[in-house]
Amino acid sequence: MQFRSRACALLAFALAACEAESSADLDLEAGRAHLAKGEIDAARGRLERAMAAAPGEFDPAWNRALVDVVSGDVEAAWQALDALRVGRSTSPAQAALVGVYMLTLAARFELERPAESTRWAARQASLDPAGGAGDRWVALLVERAGTGSAHAESLRVELAAALRGPLGQKAARDARRWARRLDPATPPARARSALEVSADVEPDGPRESLRRAAARAAVEAAGGVLEPNRLTAAEDAVLVERYSVTRDIVTGRVSIDGEVLERALKATVPTSTPGK
């Protein structure tokens, strides 16, 4: 009798699980069908039932997030997609799929919602740090800073966040310059000075060759010692604006950040001892 009772209980449990699975599948397919027809409310209801019947499953949660995208509730959609991307039950392949979709979505909203463009550029930079979105984020922030159309403190916080990720040379310089300018405790930065420079093209390319030649010229002009550590530090003060190459000679225009150059000259010390 006891064995029979246990068998019945196990059978009931298995039937309930099958019924729940069947219900989740039916609701998922119905929700997809409603979504394809643009029947948003019906799709939302069926997909939420599918999620309740199969908590943690990828497909119901994915399609429920798409309902928010289609209905225009993009913030809710973004939060749902991000939670799904990092979810414990999401496979690496599924996480990659969601990440690619989120990047596409952010790029679309950056164009469609100009008032929120910096937010969407920042989200792209967070999802794909090496994809160049960080530079675009900084460019948008600098544009806002230049027009005075945004709160200085919020801009400074965003610029600091952008600087924590990988940036190109120009974007990093612009971000640091504006972050200092927006910091009330920082004195105004010195103006850049322009310089025309020529140099032999070395193995690492014309841009780096031009930067080294400009750093050397700037240190010489400032009366500093042409010492390797000092020259390397001074390269951070050089921004290459344009250049051309003719017969292995690179010629171009650079600008020198006087404040960065001064810090480089003060912070570096000769690696060799005079007289030895």
DRENRODO-979393 format. One line per field, with one value per residue (C-alpha): x, y, z. Coordinates in steps of 0.001 Angstrom, whole numbers, always signed. Layout:
% residues N
east = [X,...]
north = [Y,...]
up = [Z,...]
This chain:
% residues 276
east = [+0,+2801,+4627,+1428,+865,+4400,+3985,+755,+2393,+5294,+2886,+866,+4046,+5190,+1783,+1771,+5257,+4235,+1087,+3088,+5597,+2807,+1087,+4328,+4925,+1369,+1530,+4953,+3781,+575,+2535,+4875,+1917,+273,+3586,+4039,+555,+1293,-1242,+860,-1484,-2399,+1264,+2252,-379,+470,+4229,+3936,+1961,+4707,+7336,+5356,+4965,+8649,+10638,+14230,+13625,+15252,+12612,+9665,+11859,+13441,+10097,+8612,+11469,+10715,+7169,+8562,+10783,+7862,+5568,+8159,+8928,+12647,+13927,+11940,+13147,+16765,+16588,+14952,+17490,+20420,+19083,+18655,+22167,+23819,+21270,+22572,+20544,+21472,+23991,+27092,+25633,+22352,+24180,+26164,+22924,+21341,+24490,+24561,+20871,+21376,+24218,+21996,+19170,+21417,+22819,+19280,+18091,+21206,+20043,+16304,+16472,+18944,+18073,+19209,+22132,+24808,+22961,+22816,+26430,+27445,+25527,+27230,+30620,+29758,+28722,+31593,+34489,+36801,+34203,+34789,+31546,+33582,+35085,+31634,+30304,+33060,+32406,+28728,+29612,+32108,+29486,+27046,+29726,+30626,+27022,+26440,+23243,+23881,+24497,+28225,+28359,+26550,+28873,+31934,+30691,+30021,+33418,+35094,+33153,+34205,+37847,+37681,+37233,+39512,+39564,+41446,+44104,+41948,+38895,+40984,+42575,+39232,+37667,+40513,+40494,+36773,+36778,+39411,+37552,+34299,+35998,+35641,+38773,+40928,+42416,+41751,+43958,+46537,+45851,+47449,+50275,+50507,+53638,+54675,+56971,+58823,+60449,+61677,+58982,+59964,+58678,+55684,+54243,+54069,+51767,+53957,+57091,+55568,+54558,+58099,+59597,+57078,+57781,+61500,+60904,+58594,+61076,+63888,+61792,+60980,+64681,+64382,+66946,+66402,+66259,+64305,+61875,+61145,+60591,+58236,+56189,+56126,+54486,+51257,+51186,+51202,+48030,+48551,+46025,+47034,+49974,+51187,+53995,+56383,+59343,+59465,+59287,+56211,+55237,+52296,+50708,+50509,+49306,+51045,+49126,+51210,+49816,+50513,+53997,+54794,+53702,+55850,+58909,+58407,+57532,+60416,+63996,+67083,+67754,+71528,+73650,+75545,+79296,+79118]
north = [+0,+2417,+1626,+2221,+5589,+6696,+5576,+7536,+10603,+10365,+9898,+12932,+15003,+13932,+14693,+18141,+18867,+17790,+19885,+22936,+22415,+22030,+25161,+27160,+26005,+26847,+30287,+30933,+30053,+32034,+35008,+34879,+34762,+37772,+39668,+38941,+40385,+43473,+42468,+43799,+43390,+39823,+38964,+40432,+38418,+35071,+35535,+36504,+33301,+31373,+32967,+32082,+28478,+28149,+30512,+31000,+29750,+31838,+31940,+33317,+36026,+36938,+37312,+39223,+41742,+42085,+43076,+46056,+46977,+46903,+48800,+51553,+50893,+50845,+51296,+48297,+46349,+47283,+46219,+42922,+42198,+43049,+40778,+38008,+38546,+37990,+35489,+32348,+30058,+31874,+29949,+31705,+31509,+33011,+35758,+36628,+36829,+39171,+41320,+41758,+42651,+45190,+46833,+47072,+48473,+51069,+52202,+52584,+54618,+56808,+57967,+58001,+59796,+62707,+64008,+60679,+60026,+60153,+57552,+55106,+55736,+55068,+51797,+50699,+51558,+49455,+46451,+46674,+48672,+48124,+48958,+52707,+53756,+55312,+57842,+58693,+59022,+61508,+63456,+63787,+64871,+67438,+68777,+69207,+70807,+73253,+74402,+74667,+72619,+70181,+70274,+70650,+68109,+65386,+66007,+65741,+62431,+61027,+62151,+60460,+57262,+57432,+57816,+54489,+52674,+52394,+55585,+56852,+59492,+62465,+61309,+60732,+64164,+65875,+64011,+64957,+68575,+69021,+67088,+69508,+72506,+71419,+70760,+73959,+73074,+72954,+76141,+76808,+74757,+76490,+76968,+74588,+75768,+74675,+73268,+72079,+69035,+66712,+63355,+60124,+57448,+54759,+51146,+51964,+54357,+58030,+59208,+57875,+59121,+62590,+62485,+61631,+64409,+66907,+65828,+66328,+69794,+70779,+69668,+71512,+74671,+74454,+74153,+70617,+67847,+65451,+62398,+59242,+59184,+62866,+62538,+59574,+61506,+64573,+62545,+62658,+66410,+65997,+65727,+64989,+67026,+66173,+64722,+63530,+61195,+61779,+59480,+58110,+61624,+62497,+66152,+67462,+69825,+69007,+70860,+70858,+70887,+73224,+71939,+68278,+69192,+71089,+68125,+65809,+68030,+68218,+64579,+62955,+62737,+61703,+57968,+58545,+60305,+63334,+62797,+59010]
up = [+0,+910,-2336,-4300,-2613,-3464,-7066,-7358,-5899,-8337,-11227,-10147,-9869,-13355,-14853,-13216,-14566,-18068,-17835,-16712,-19502,-22054,-20732,-20939,-24521,-25566,-23974,-25520,-29029,-28606,-27297,-30273,-32657,-31013,-31100,-34820,-35461,-33362,-30689,-27833,-24863,-25809,-26387,-23028,-21166,-22766,-22418,-18757,-18200,-19997,-17758,-14648,-15813,-16741,-14519,-15622,-19165,-21884,-24644,-22604,-21026,-24382,-26125,-23178,-23480,-27206,-26284,-24373,-27336,-29771,-27394,-26922,-23249,-24017,-20471,-19247,-22292,-21642,-17991,-18929,-21656,-19406,-16661,-19221,-20622,-17237,-15931,-14275,-16530,-19765,-21867,-23297,-26817,-25647,-23720,-26864,-28870,-26341,-26209,-30003,-30017,-27218,-29157,-32235,-30141,-28488,-31852,-33182,-30210,-30308,-33742,-33088,-29726,-30021,-26565,-25086,-27464,-24760,-22667,-25570,-26580,-22967,-22971,-26184,-24657,-21610,-23709,-26201,-24667,-27641,-30293,-30490,-28787,-25971,-28378,-29719,-26167,-25335,-28555,-27628,-24082,-25365,-27764,-24888,-22741,-25516,-25921,-22170,-22574,-19719,-15988,-15316,-12486,-14438,-17392,-15167,-13721,-17202,-18483,-15520,-16301,-19953,-18938,-17081,-20397,-23424,-25502,-28503,-28001,-28991,-27024,-23888,-24184,-24735,-21818,-19449,-20629,-20085,-16810,-15481,-16850,-15205,-11856,-9773,-7788,-10932,-12388,-16089,-18395,-20497,-24181,-26638,-28842,-32483,-34052,-37526,-37305,-39687,-38906,-40457,-40488,-37984,-37807,-35576,-38154,-39110,-36324,-33515,-35283,-35475,-31812,-30726,-32843,-31467,-27866,-28431,-29946,-27064,-24379,-26132,-26400,-22680,-21836,-20523,-20719,-23634,-21391,-22468,-19529,-19958,-23694,-23205,-20648,-22901,-25685,-23680,-24270,-28058,-30119,-33829,-35810,-39380,-41260,-44653,-45719,-48649,-49305,-45752,-44250,-42202,-41916,-39970,-37532,-33831,-30770,-27404,-24124,-21976,-18697,-19512,-20778,-17590,-15457,-17566,-17130,-13360,-12771,-14633,-13458,-15430,-15498,-15538,-12975,-14331,-14371,-14630]
